[in-house]
């Protein structure tokens, strides 16, 4: 009797040399993209924490560091450019509300 659960959980192996190379490239790109996505989340979290404290100058400084990482992530395809722009816009708007 075949254990269906074990058989279904196995992933198909690449057979051709080009498919093997594609999986190697995919593994490397996935690692890079995970790193970029994590870095973006970290910078955005720092901005949100600064906003939560109510310190406008600290929030602006954190935003100046976060914005290039967000836009670079969008440029490299880690996130959609509209998502990055929307996130930047919403954060800047929340920082602007701190000043008033």
TIVEX-63470 format. One record per atom (N, C-alpha, C, O): residue number from 1; y, z, x; residue in three letters; atom name. Coordinates in steps of 0.02 Angstrom, whole numbers, plus 32768, in hexadecimal, padded with zeros to 4 digits. Atoms other than C-alpha are relative to their C-alpha. Layout:
REM TIVEX-63470
NUM / Y / Z / X / ALA / CA
...
//
This chain:
REM TIVEX-63470
1 / 7FC5 / 8000 / 802A / UNK / N
1 / 8000 / 8000 / 8000 / UNK / CA
1 / 803E / 8000 / 802C / UNK / C
1 / 8043 / 8026 / 805C / UNK / O
2 / 7FC3 / 8008 / 7FD9 / UNK / N
2 / 80AB / 7FCE / 8043 / UNK / CA
2 / 8035 / 8030 / 7FE5 / UNK / C
2 / 803F / 8036 / 7FA9 / UNK / O
3 / 7FC9 / 7FD3 / 8013 / UNK / N
3 / 8138 / 804D / 8043 / UNK / CA
3 / 803E / 7FD5 / 7FF4 / UNK / C
3 / 805E / 7FBF / 8024 / UNK / O
4 / 7FCA / 802D / 8013 / UNK / N
4 / 81BD / 7FE9 / 7FE6 / UNK / CA
4 / 8044 / 8019 / 801B / UNK / C
4 / 806D / 7FF1 / 8032 / UNK / O
5 / 7FC0 / 7FE4 / 7FEB / UNK / N
5 / 824C / 805E / 8013 / UNK / CA
5 / 800C / 7FF2 / 804A / UNK / C
5 / 8044 / 7FE0 / 805D / UNK / O
6 / 7FF9 / 800C / 7FB8 / UNK / N
6 / 822D / 804D / 80CE / UNK / CA
6 / 8009 / 7FB5 / 800E / UNK / C
6 / 8030 / 7FA3 / 8039 / UNK / O
7 / 7FFC / 8048 / 7FF5 / UNK / N
7 / 8217 / 7F90 / 80C2 / UNK / CA
7 / 8045 / 7FE6 / 7FEB / UNK / C
7 / 8060 / 7FB9 / 800B / UNK / O
8 / 7FBF / 8018 / 8018 / UNK / N
8 / 82BA / 7F7A / 8060 / UNK / CA
8 / 803A / 8016 / 802C / UNK / C
8 / 806D / 7FF5 / 802F / UNK / O
9 / 7FC9 / 7FE6 / 7FD8 / UNK / N
9 / 8322 / 7FE3 / 80D7 / UNK / CA
9 / 8008 / 7FDC / 8042 / UNK / C
9 / 803C / 7FE2 / 8063 / UNK / O
10 / 7FFC / 8025 / 7FC1 / UNK / N
10 / 82FB / 7F74 / 816D / UNK / CA
10 / 802F / 7FC6 / 7FF9 / UNK / C
10 / 8031 / 7FA5 / 7FC5 / UNK / O
11 / 7FD2 / 8038 / 8001 / UNK / N
11 / 837E / 7EF5 / 819A / UNK / CA
11 / 7FDE / 7FC4 / 8020 / UNK / C
11 / 7FB7 / 7FCC / 804F / UNK / O
12 / 801F / 803B / 7FE1 / UNK / N
12 / 834C / 7E42 / 81C2 / UNK / CA
12 / 801A / 7FF6 / 8047 / UNK / C
12 / 8055 / 7FFF / 8055 / UNK / O
13 / 7FEE / 800D / 7FBA / UNK / N
13 / 834C / 7E18 / 827B / UNK / CA
13 / 8018 / 7FB8 / 8007 / UNK / C
13 / 8001 / 7F8B / 7FE4 / UNK / O
14 / 7FE8 / 8044 / 7FF1 / UNK / N
14 / 83AC / 7D83 / 82BD / UNK / CA
14 / 7FCA / 7FDD / 802A / UNK / C
14 / 7FAC / 7FFB / 8056 / UNK / O
15 / 8034 / 8025 / 7FDD / UNK / N
15 / 8336 / 7CFC / 82FB / UNK / CA
15 / 801C / 7FD1 / 8034 / UNK / C
15 / 8002 / 7FCD / 806C / UNK / O
16 / 7FE5 / 8031 / 7FD0 / UNK / N
16 / 83A1 / 7C78 / 834E / UNK / CA
16 / 802F / 8023 / 8031 / UNK / C
16 / 8049 / 8059 / 8023 / UNK / O
17 / 7FD5 / 7FE3 / 7FCD / UNK / N
17 / 8405 / 7C98 / 83EB / UNK / CA
17 / 8048 / 8005 / 7FE7 / UNK / C
17 / 806C / 8035 / 7FF8 / UNK / O
18 / 7FBB / 7FFD / 801A / UNK / N
18 / 84A8 / 7C6F / 8391 / UNK / CA
18 / 8008 / 8038 / 7FCE / UNK / C
18 / 803D / 8058 / 7FCB / UNK / O
19 / 7FFC / 7FC9 / 8030 / UNK / N
19 / 8480 / 7CEB / 8307 / UNK / CA
19 / 7FFF / 8044 / 8024 / UNK / C
19 / 8021 / 8073 / 800F / UNK / O
20 / 8001 / 7FC3 / 7FD8 / UNK / N
20 / 8458 / 7D70 / 8389 / UNK / CA
20 / 8045 / 800D / 801F / UNK / C
20 / 805D / 8046 / 8020 / UNK / O
21 / 7FBD / 7FF9 / 7FE3 / UNK / N
21 / 84FE / 7D4F / 83DF / UNK / CA
21 / 8032 / 8014 / 7FCB / UNK / C
21 / 805E / 803E / 7FD7 / UNK / O
22 / 7FD2 / 7FF0 / 8037 / UNK / N
22 / 8558 / 7D56 / 8337 / UNK / CA
22 / 7FFB / 804A / 7FEE / UNK / C
22 / 802E / 806A / 7FDF / UNK / O
23 / 8007 / 7FB9 / 8011 / UNK / N
23 / 850F / 7E03 / 8314 / UNK / CA
23 / 801E / 802B / 8037 / UNK / C
23 / 803A / 8060 / 8028 / UNK / O
24 / 7FE1 / 7FDA / 7FCA / UNK / N
24 / 8545 / 7E3F / 83C1 / UNK / CA
24 / 804C / 8000 / 7FF9 / UNK / C
24 / 806C / 8034 / 7FFF / UNK / O
25 / 7FB7 / 8006 / 8009 / UNK / N
25 / 85F7 / 7DFF / 83A3 / UNK / CA
25 / 8017 / 802A / 7FC5 / UNK / C
25 / 804A / 804C / 7FC8 / UNK / O
26 / 7FEF / 7FDA / 803D / UNK / N
26 / 85F8 / 7E4C / 82F5 / UNK / CA
26 / 8001 / 804B / 800F / UNK / C
26 / 802D / 806E / 7FF7 / UNK / O
27 / 8003 / 7FB9 / 7FEF / UNK / N
27 / 85C4 / 7EF5 / 833B / UNK / CA
27 / 803D / 8016 / 8029 / UNK / C
27 / 805A / 804B / 801D / UNK / O
28 / 7FC5 / 7FF0 / 7FD8 / UNK / N
28 / 8651 / 7EF0 / 83BC / UNK / CA
28 / 803F / 8000 / 7FD6 / UNK / C
28 / 8068 / 802E / 7FDB / UNK / O
29 / 7FC4 / 8004 / 8029 / UNK / N
29 / 86D5 / 7EB9 / 833E / UNK / CA
29 / 8003 / 803A / 7FCE / UNK / C
29 / 8039 / 8054 / 7FC1 / UNK / O
30 / 8002 / 7FC8 / 802F / UNK / N
30 / 869C / 7F3F / 82C3 / UNK / CA
30 / 8019 / 803F / 8021 / UNK / C
30 / 803F / 8066 / 8003 / UNK / O
31 / 7FEB / 7FC4 / 7FDB / UNK / N
31 / 86B6 / 7FC5 / 8347 / UNK / CA
31 / 804C / 7FFF / 800B / UNK / C
31 / 806D / 8032 / 8003 / UNK / O
32 / 7FB8 / 8007 / 7FF4 / UNK / N
32 / 8765 / 7F83 / 8370 / UNK / CA
32 / 8026 / 800C / 7FBF / UNK / C
32 / 8058 / 8030 / 7FBE / UNK / O
33 / 7FDE / 7FF9 / 8040 / UNK / N
33 / 8795 / 7F78 / 82B8 / UNK / CA
33 / 7FFE / 8048 / 7FE6 / UNK / C
33 / 802F / 8060 / 7FCA / UNK / O
34 / 8005 / 7FBA / 8015 / UNK / N
34 / 8755 / 8028 / 8294 / UNK / CA
34 / 8033 / 802A / 8025 / UNK / C
34 / 8054 / 8055 / 8009 / UNK / O
35 / 7FD1 / 7FDC / 7FD7 / UNK / N
35 / 87BE / 8068 / 8323 / UNK / CA
35 / 8048 / 7FF5 / 7FE8 / UNK / C
35 / 806F / 8024 / 7FE1 / UNK / O
36 / 7FBC / 8010 / 8018 / UNK / N
36 / 885A / 800E / 82E5 / UNK / CA
36 / 800E / 8021 / 7FBD / UNK / C
36 / 8043 / 803D / 7FB2 / UNK / O
37 / 7FF7 / 7FE3 / 8042 / UNK / N
37 / 8840 / 8048 / 8232 / UNK / CA
37 / 800A / 804B / 8005 / UNK / C
37 / 8034 / 8068 / 7FE2 / UNK / O
38 / 7FFA / 7FB8 / 7FF5 / UNK / N
38 / 882A / 80FB / 826D / UNK / CA
38 / 8044 / 8012 / 801B / UNK / C
38 / 8063 / 8043 / 8006 / UNK / O
39 / 7FBF / 7FF3 / 7FE2 / UNK / N
39 / 88C7 / 80F2 / 82D7 / UNK / CA
39 / 8038 / 7FFA / 7FCC / UNK / C
39 / 8066 / 8022 / 7FCA / UNK / O
40 / 7FCE / 8009 / 8034 / UNK / N
40 / 892C / 80B0 / 8244 / UNK / CA
40 / 8001 / 803C / 7FD1 / UNK / C
40 / 8036 / 8055 / 7FC0 / UNK / O
41 / 8004 / 7FC7 / 802D / UNK / N
41 / 88EE / 813B / 81D3 / UNK / CA
41 / 801E / 803F / 801F / UNK / C
41 / 803F / 8066 / 7FFD / UNK / O
42 / 7FE5 / 7FC6 / 7FDC / UNK / N
42 / 891B / 81BD / 8257 / UNK / CA
42 / 804D / 7FFE / 7FFF / UNK / C
42 / 806C / 8031 / 7FF0 / UNK / O
43 / 7FB7 / 8005 / 7FFE / UNK / N
43 / 89CE / 817C / 8268 / UNK / CA
43 / 801E / 8009 / 7FBA / UNK / C
43 / 8051 / 8029 / 7FB3 / UNK / O
44 / 7FE7 / 7FF9 / 8045 / UNK / N
44 / 89E5 / 8170 / 81AB / UNK / CA
44 / 7FFC / 8049 / 7FEB / UNK / C
44 / 8029 / 8063 / 7FCA / UNK / O
45 / 8007 / 7FB9 / 8011 / UNK / N
45 / 89A3 / 8222 / 8198 / UNK / CA
45 / 8038 / 8029 / 8020 / UNK / C
45 / 8051 / 8058 / 8001 / UNK / O
46 / 7FCA / 7FDB / 7FDE / UNK / N
46 / 8A23 / 825F / 8218 / UNK / CA
46 / 8042 / 7FF7 / 7FDB / UNK / C
46 / 806A / 8026 / 7FD5 / UNK / O
47 / 7FC3 / 800C / 8026 / UNK / N
47 / 8AAF / 820D / 81B4 / UNK / CA
47 / 7FFF / 8029 / 7FC0 / UNK / C
47 / 8031 / 8049 / 7FAF / UNK / O
48 / 8004 / 7FDC / 803F / UNK / N
48 / 8A71 / 8259 / 8112 / UNK / CA
48 / 8006 / 804C / 800A / UNK / C
48 / 8024 / 806F / 7FE1 / UNK / O
49 / 7FF8 / 7FB9 / 7FF1 / UNK / N
49 / 8A64 / 8305 / 8162 / UNK / CA
49 / 8049 / 8012 / 800E / UNK / C
49 / 8061 / 8046 / 7FFA / UNK / O
50 / 7FB9 / 7FF5 / 7FF2 / UNK / N
50 / 8B17 / 82F5 / 81A2 / UNK / CA
50 / 8028 / 7FFE / 7FBF / UNK / C
50 / 8057 / 8026 / 7FB7 / UNK / O
51 / 7FDE / 8003 / 8041 / UNK / N
51 / 8B50 / 82C4 / 80F3 / UNK / CA
51 / 7FF3 / 8040 / 7FD9 / UNK / C
51 / 8020 / 805A / 7FB8 / UNK / O
52 / 8011 / 7FC3 / 8025 / UNK / N
52 / 8AF4 / 835A / 80AB / UNK / CA
52 / 8026 / 803C / 8019 / UNK / C
52 / 8036 / 8069 / 7FF2 / UNK / O
53 / 7FD9 / 7FC8 / 7FE6 / UNK / N
53 / 8B50 / 83D0 / 811F / UNK / CA
53 / 8049 / 7FFB / 7FEC / UNK / C
53 / 806D / 802D / 7FEB / UNK / O
54 / 7FBB / 8009 / 8016 / UNK / N
54 / 8BF5 / 8385 / 80E4 / UNK / CA
54 / 8030 / 7FF2 / 8039 / UNK / C
54 / 806C / 7FEE / 802E / UNK / O
55 / 7FD7 / 800E / 7FC6 / UNK / N
55 / 8C34 / 8361 / 8194 / UNK / CA
55 / 800B / 7FB5 / 8006 / UNK / C
55 / 7FDE / 7F90 / 801B / UNK / O
56 / 7FF2 / 8048 / 8002 / UNK / N
56 / 8C89 / 82B7 / 8187 / UNK / CA
56 / 7FFE / 7FE1 / 8045 / UNK / C
56 / 7FE2 / 7FAB / 804D / UNK / O
57 / 7FFF / 801D / 7FBD / UNK / N
57 / 8CA4 / 829C / 8242 / UNK / CA
57 / 7FBA / 7FFA / 801D / UNK / C
57 / 7FAA / 7FCA / 803F / UNK / O
58 / 8045 / 8003 / 7FE9 / UNK / N
58 / 8BF0 / 82C5 / 8269 / UNK / CA
58 / 7FD9 / 7FC8 / 7FDC / UNK / C
58 / 7FB1 / 7FA5 / 7FFA / UNK / O
59 / 8020 / 8035 / 8027 / UNK / N
59 / 8BB6 / 8250 / 81DE / UNK / CA
59 / 8015 / 7FBB / 8018 / UNK / C
59 / 7FEC / 7F8E / 801D / UNK / O
60 / 7FE8 / 8040 / 7FE6 / UNK / N
60 / 8C23 / 81C3 / 8220 / UNK / CA
60 / 7FE1 / 7FF0 / 8043 / UNK / C
60 / 7FCE / 7FB7 / 8050 / UNK / O
61 / 801F / 800B / 7FBE / UNK / N
61 / 8BE0 / 81DB / 82D0 / UNK / CA
61 / 7FB7 / 7FEC / 7FF8 / UNK / C
61 / 7F9F / 7FBF / 801B / UNK / O
62 / 8047 / 8011 / 800C / UNK / N
62 / 8B2D / 81D8 / 828F / UNK / CA
62 / 7FF9 / 7FBA / 7FE3 / UNK / C
62 / 7FCA / 7F96 / 7FF2 / UNK / O
63 / 8002 / 8042 / 801F / UNK / N
63 / 8B54 / 813D / 8228 / UNK / CA
63 / 800B / 7FC9 / 8033 / UNK / C
63 / 7FED / 7F94 / 8030 / UNK / O
64 / 7FF3 / 8031 / 7FCB / UNK / N
64 / 8B99 / 80E2 / 82C0 / UNK / CA
64 / 7FC2 / 7FF4 / 802A / UNK / C
64 / 7FB8 / 7FBD / 8045 / UNK / O
65 / 803E / 8008 / 7FDB / UNK / N
65 / 8AF3 / 8101 / 8316 / UNK / CA
65 / 7FCA / 7FDE / 7FD5 / UNK / C
65 / 7FA1 / 7FB8 / 7FEE / UNK / O
66 / 8035 / 8018 / 802D / UNK / N
66 / 8A89 / 80D5 / 827D / UNK / CA
66 / 8008 / 7FB7 / 7FED / UNK / C
66 / 7FD6 / 7F92 / 7FE8 / UNK / O
67 / 7FF5 / 8043 / 801B / UNK / N
67 / 8ADA / 8033 / 8245 / UNK / CA
67 / 7FE2 / 7FC8 / 802C / UNK / C
67 / 7FC2 / 7F9B / 8012 / UNK / O
68 / 801F / 8035 / 7FD7 / UNK / N
68 / 8AA7 / 7FC8 / 82DC / UNK / CA
68 / 7FB4 / 7FFE / 7FFB / UNK / C
68 / 7F96 / 7FC8 / 7FFD / UNK / O
69 / 8049 / 7FFE / 8005 / UNK / N
69 / 89F3 / 8003 / 82CD / UNK / CA
69 / 7FE9 / 7FE3 / 7FBE / UNK / C
69 / 7FB6 / 7FC0 / 7FBB / UNK / O
70 / 8011 / 801C / 8041 / UNK / N
70 / 89F0 / 7FD8 / 8214 / UNK / CA
70 / 8005 / 7FB4 / 8001 / UNK / C
70 / 7FD8 / 7F91 / 7FEA / UNK / O
71 / 7FF6 / 8048 / 8001 / UNK / N
71 / 8A36 / 7F2A / 822F / UNK / CA
71 / 7FD0 / 7FDC / 8030 / UNK / C
71 / 7FBB / 7FA4 / 8023 / UNK / O
72 / 8030 / 801C / 7FD1 / UNK / N
72 / 89C5 / 7F0B / 82C5 / UNK / CA
72 / 7FBB / 7FFC / 7FE0 / UNK / C
72 / 7F96 / 7FCC / 7FEB / UNK / O
73 / 8041 / 7FFF / 8023 / UNK / N
73 / 892E / 7F3B / 825C / UNK / CA
73 / 7FFE / 7FC7 / 7FCD / UNK / C
73 / 7FCA / 7FA7 / 7FC4 / UNK / O
74 / 7FFD / 8037 / 8030 / UNK / N
74 / 8967 / 7EBE / 81D8 / UNK / CA
74 / 7FFB / 7FBD / 8024 / UNK / C
74 / 7FDA / 7F8F / 800C / UNK / O
75 / 8000 / 803F / 7FDA / UNK / N
75 / 8982 / 7E37 / 825A / UNK / CA
75 / 7FBA / 7FF0 / 801B / UNK / C
75 / 7FA6 / 7FB6 / 801E / UNK / O
76 / 8042 / 800B / 7FE4 / UNK / N
76 / 88D4 / 7E50 / 82A3 / UNK / CA
76 / 7FCA / 7FFC / 7FC9 / UNK / C
76 / 7F90 / 7FF1 / 7FD9 / UNK / O
77 / 8030 / 8009 / 8037 / UNK / N
77 / 8882 / 7E4C / 81F7 / UNK / CA
77 / 7FDB / 803F / 7FEC / UNK / C
77 / 7FAC / 803B / 7FC4 / UNK / O
78 / 8021 / 7FC1 / 8013 / UNK / N
78 / 884F / 7F03 / 81EB / UNK / CA
78 / 8013 / 8012 / 7FB9 / UNK / C
78 / 7FEA / 802C / 7F93 / UNK / O
79 / 7FEA / 7FF5 / 8045 / UNK / N
79 / 88B6 / 7F12 / 814D / UNK / CA
79 / 802B / 7FC4 / 7FEC / UNK / C
79 / 8046 / 7FA0 / 8016 / UNK / O
80 / 7FD8 / 8038 / 8019 / UNK / N
80 / 8911 / 7E94 / 80DF / UNK / CA
80 / 8049 / 800C / 800F / UNK / C
80 / 8060 / 8045 / 800D / UNK / O
81 / 7FB9 / 7FF8 / 7FEE / UNK / N
81 / 89C6 / 7E74 / 810E / UNK / CA
81 / 8029 / 801D / 7FC7 / UNK / C
81 / 8058 / 8043 / 7FD3 / UNK / O
82 / 7FDB / 7FE3 / 8038 / UNK / N
82 / 8A02 / 7E9D / 805F / UNK / CA
82 / 7FF2 / 804B / 7FF9 / UNK / C
82 / 801E / 8071 / 7FE6 / UNK / O
83 / 8012 / 7FB8 / 8002 / UNK / N
83 / 89A5 / 7F44 / 8065 / UNK / CA
83 / 8028 / 8026 / 8034 / UNK / C
83 / 8042 / 805C / 8025 / UNK / O
84 / 7FDA / 7FE0 / 7FCA / UNK / N
84 / 89F8 / 7F6F / 810A / UNK / CA
84 / 804A / 8004 / 7FED / UNK / C
84 / 8069 / 8039 / 7FF6 / UNK / O
85 / 7FB9 / 8001 / 8013 / UNK / N
85 / 8AA4 / 7F3C / 80CB / UNK / CA
85 / 800E / 8031 / 7FC7 / UNK / C
85 / 8041 / 8053 / 7FC7 / UNK / O
86 / 7FF8 / 7FD2 / 8038 / UNK / N
86 / 8A8C / 7F9E / 802A / UNK / CA
86 / 7FFF / 8048 / 8018 / UNK / C
86 / 8027 / 8072 / 8002 / UNK / O
87 / 8005 / 7FBC / 7FE5 / UNK / N
87 / 8A58 / 8039 / 808B / UNK / CA
87 / 803F / 8013 / 8025 / UNK / C
87 / 8059 / 804B / 801D / UNK / O
88 / 7FC1 / 7FF3 / 7FDB / UNK / N
88 / 8AEF / 802B / 80FF / UNK / CA
88 / 8039 / 800B / 7FCF / UNK / C
88 / 805F / 803B / 7FD7 / UNK / O
89 / 7FCA / 7FFC / 8031 / UNK / N
89 / 8B63 / 8010 / 806C / UNK / CA
89 / 7FFF / 8043 / 7FDB / UNK / C
89 / 8033 / 8062 / 7FD2 / UNK / O
90 / 8005 / 7FC2 / 8026 / UNK / N
90 / 8B22 / 80A6 / 800C / UNK / CA
90 / 800F / 803D / 802B / UNK / C
90 / 802F / 806D / 8015 / UNK / O
91 / 7FF1 / 7FC8 / 7FD3 / UNK / N
91 / 8B2A / 8119 / 80A3 / UNK / CA
91 / 804A / 8004 / 800F / UNK / C
91 / 8067 / 803A / 800E / UNK / O
92 / 7FB8 / 8001 / 7FF1 / UNK / N
92 / 8BDC / 80E2 / 80CE / UNK / CA
92 / 8027 / 8019 / 7FC3 / UNK / C
92 / 8059 / 803D / 7FCA / UNK / O
93 / 7FDE / 7FE9 / 803C / UNK / N
93 / 8C0E / 80FF / 8019 / UNK / CA
93 / 7FFB / 804C / 7FF8 / UNK / C
93 / 802B / 806D / 7FE5 / UNK / O
94 / 8009 / 7FB7 / 8004 / UNK / N
94 / 8BC5 / 81AF / 801C / UNK / CA
94 / 802B / 8024 / 8035 / UNK / C
94 / 8045 / 805A / 8028 / UNK / O
95 / 7FD5 / 7FE2 / 7FCC / UNK / N
95 / 8C23 / 81D3 / 80BF / UNK / CA
95 / 8048 / 7FFD / 7FEB / UNK / C
95 / 806E / 802D / 7FF6 / UNK / O
96 / 7FBB / 8007 / 8017 / UNK / N
96 / 8CC5 / 8192 / 8074 / UNK / CA
96 / 8011 / 8034 / 7FCC / UNK / C
96 / 8049 / 804C / 7FC9 / UNK / O
97 / 7FF3 / 7FCD / 8034 / UNK / N
97 / 8CB2 / 820B / 7FE3 / UNK / CA
97 / 8009 / 8045 / 801E / UNK / C
97 / 8027 / 8071 / 7FFF / UNK / O
98 / 7FF6 / 7FBF / 7FDF / UNK / N
98 / 8CAD / 829B / 805F / UNK / CA
98 / 804A / 800C / 8011 / UNK / C
98 / 8061 / 8045 / 8011 / UNK / O
99 / 7FBA / 7FFA / 7FEC / UNK / N
99 / 8D61 / 8277 / 8093 / UNK / CA
99 / 802E / 8015 / 7FC8 / UNK / C
99 / 8064 / 802F / 7FD5 / UNK / O
100 / 7FD3 / 7FF0 / 8038 / UNK / N
100 / 8DA8 / 8290 / 7FE5 / UNK / CA
100 / 7FF0 / 8042 / 7FE1 / UNK / C
100 / 8012 / 8056 / 7FB1 / UNK / O
//
